[in-house]
């Protein structure tokens, strides 16, 4: 195990020396990788922020349960016990008939209700599930329609379905762009490693004469590609953060015109780590393909 760690530490040192030996080329390659990855990374971040903004403006999707007009307090308690037993529900609140009347009176409909003589409104529960998935809404609603003393179940999941469809389309488009750019970045690393192998052809030949194995020769090139990709990922992360900082003020001002308080969020720790790791993987993959293609003839 110690020998394996020593070999990799030696390979990392060799890769770092090669990166530092050509600072301009290293910086340009990192910029190319970083700018390319910042496009899909920023687009994913934008989609997440748009989804949060829409939910904030439109409100949390809910399910409304309207009981029979003749429902007794015991029926209300029975429904409440069922709701407490449902693990998929985040919260619920009870809206009594009298409270519903007061809400309508506050909305300016008191004269209409006064002409009816009796209160025509039923008791109701307003429910918020944990998940915003429209399929979950439909399943919960279908289950609650079978409960005793439930007259109607109304769910406002139509806009949720549209939002999920739009976000799904956006994510699919971003994945396609990310795939194309990722392929291009593999080609960039492929060519960089190819040039490295060509310029070190004599050094590789001497190493083989001295008994160096192919894994020993390949290892620094693999680390070179991975480290170069990771540098590009850091550039992409910095670019995305700079974009978030630049747009935070205008986005907050726009949200304020809609009466909402919204702060543009940057990538969290997991997203940042994923971006750098993905860039490092692309660099490593390009190095592996290039080494296996060109090292045999070196």
N, C-alpha and C positions, 0 to 999 in steps of 0.2 A: 504493500500500500504506500509506504514512504517513497519507494522507488518510482511508483506511478505519479505521485504528487510532485516529486522532484522533476520528472520529465516534463510535466505540464507547466510547472513554474519556469523551467528553462525555456520552453516554447513560448510562454507569454512574454518573457523578457526579450527573446529574439524578435517577436512580433512588435513589441513596443519600440525597440531600437529601429526597426524598419520604418515604423510610422513616424518617429521623430527625425529620422534621417532625411525625410522629404516633407517638411512641414506644409509647404504650399500645396502639394498634391493631396496630402491628407486632409487639409482644410477644405479644398475644393470638392473632394469626394464626399466629405461629411455634409457639406452644403447641398450637394446634389441629392444625397439620400434624405437629408432633413427636410428640404423644401418639398420633395416629392411625397414624403410620408405625412407632412403637415396638412396636405390637402384632404386625404380621407380621414385623418385624425381630427382635424377641425370640423369636417362635415358630420362625423359621428357625434362630436360634442355639441354641435349646433342642433342636431336632431333631438338629443336628450334635453337641451335647454328649451327648445320649442315645445316639446311635450310637457315639460313642467309649467311653462308659461300658459299653455292652453288649458291645462288642468286648473291653474290658479284663476284664470279669467272665467272659465265655464263652470267652475265648482266641481266638487267631488260627485261622481255618479252614484245614485242611490236607488233603492227599491222602496216603493210605498205599498204597504198592506192596508187595505180598507176593510174593516169588519162589517158584518151585517148591522143594520140599524137597530135590530133588537138584541144585540150582543150584551150580555150581562157582565158585571165586574169579574165574575168567576171565569167567563170566557176570555176576558182580557188577560187575566192572570195565567190562564192555560197557554195562551199564545206567547206570553212573555217567558214562561218556562221553556217552551220550545226554542225561542230565540237564544236564550242563555246556553242551551245545549248545542247550538250550531257553532262549530269550530271555524267555519269560513267567514263568520261575520266579525268585522272590526268594531262596530258600534251600532247602537240603535237608540231611538228615542220615541217615546209615546206622545201622540198628539190627541188629546181628548176632543170630544165634540165641542165643548165650550171654548176650548183654546182655539180650535179651527174657526169658530164664529168670530172670536176676537181678532184673529188675523185678517179675516175678510173685512171686518169693520174698519180695521186700520188701513186697509187697502182702498177704502172708499165705497164698499159695497154694503154698508150697513142698512141703507134704505131698502135695498132689494130683499135682504134677509128679513127685515122687519115686516114686510108685506106678506111673508109666508106664514106667519103665525107660529109655527113650530120649527125647531132646528132640524134641517134635513141632512145635516152632515154626519158622517159616521166617525166612530173612533178609528184611529189609524196609527200605524207604526212606520217610521222612516228608518231604513236600514242601509248601512254602508258596509259592503263586503271588503275583505282584505285585498282581493285581487280586482284589477280593473278589466280583466279579460271578459269580453262579451259572452263567451261560452259559459263562463262561471255564472254570470248574471242570469242567463236563460235557465240554467240548471236549478239555481236556487229559487227562481220565480216559479218554475214548474212544480217544484216540491211544495212550495208554500200555498199554491192554489188548491192543493188537496187537503189543507188543514181545515178543521171544523170552524164554522163561523167566519170564514174568510170570504168576502164577497168579490173582491177584485184585487189583483196584484199588478201594479204599474211599475215599469222600470224605464229609466231614462238612459238606456245603453246605446241608442242609435248613434249619438255623436261619438261615443266611445268606440264603436265599431268602425266608424269613418276615420277616427284618429288613428286606431291601430292599423287600418289599411294604408293610410297615407304614410305613417311612420315605417311600416313594413316595406312599402315601395321605396321610400327614401333609403332605408338601410340596404336593400338589395342593390340599388344603384351605387351606393357608396362601396359596397363589397366588390362590385364589378370594377369600379375605378381602382380600388385598393389592389385587386388582383393584377390588373394591367400594370400599375405602377410597381408593384412588387416584382413582377416578371422583369420589368425594365431595370430595376435595381439589382436583381440577380445577374443580369447581363453586364451591368457596370462593374460589379465585383469580379465577375468572370474575366473580363478583359484586364482589370487591374492585376489580378493574380497571374494571368498569363504573361503580362509584362514583367512581373516580379520573377517568374520562373525563367524567362528568357535572359534577363539581366544577371541572374545568379546561376546560369547553366554550368559554368566552370566550377563554381563553388560546390554545386550539387554533385558534379562528377568526382571531385576530389573527396567529398564526404563518403561517396559510395566506395571509392578505392580504400578508404580507411575503415570500411566495415559498417557504415551507417545503414540502418534498415530503412525501408520505404516509410513505415509509420513515423520514424524519427524525423525524416525529411519533411513529411507532409504536415506534421503537427504545427510547426510555426506558421505555415500558410493558412491553416484552418483558423488559428487564433487571430491572424492578421485580418482575415475576412470578417470574423465575428466582432473584433474590436472596432474595425472600421464601420461596420453596420451599427454598433452600439453608439459610436460617436454621432453618426447620422441621426439615430433615434433621439439623442440628447438635443441635437439641433432642432429636430422636429418638435420636441416637447417645449423647448424655449420659444419657438415660433408660435405655437398654439397659445402659450401663456401670454406672449406679447399681444397676440390678436385679442385674447379675452380682456386684457387690461385696456387696450385701445377702444374696444367696443362697449365696455361696461357702462360708461357714462351715457352714451346715446341710447343704449337699450333700456337703461333705467328710466330715462326721460320719456321714451316711447311708452313703456308700461304705465307710467304715471298718468299719461293722457287717457288711459282706459280705467283709471281708478285702481290700479294694481301696484303692489310693491314687489318688484322683481329684481334679483341680483344675478347677473350672468355668472354661472359657475364654471370654473376651470376643471381640468381633469383631476380626479382624486388620485390617491396613491396607487391603487390597483390599476387604473387606466394608464398612469404614467409608466409604471413598471411594465405593463403589457406592451406599450408602444416601443420602449427601449428594447425589450426582449424580442419583439417581432422584428425590429430592424437588425438586431444581432443575428437572429436566425436567418434572415435573408442574406446577410453578408457571409455567414458560415456556409449556407447552401451554395452560393455562387463560388465560394472558394473550393468546396468539395468537388463540384462539377468541373471546375477549371483544372484543379490538381490532377484529377483522374484522367482528364483529357490530354494534358500537356506534359505531365511529369514523366511519363513513360519514355517520351522522346528526348528528354533533357540530358 
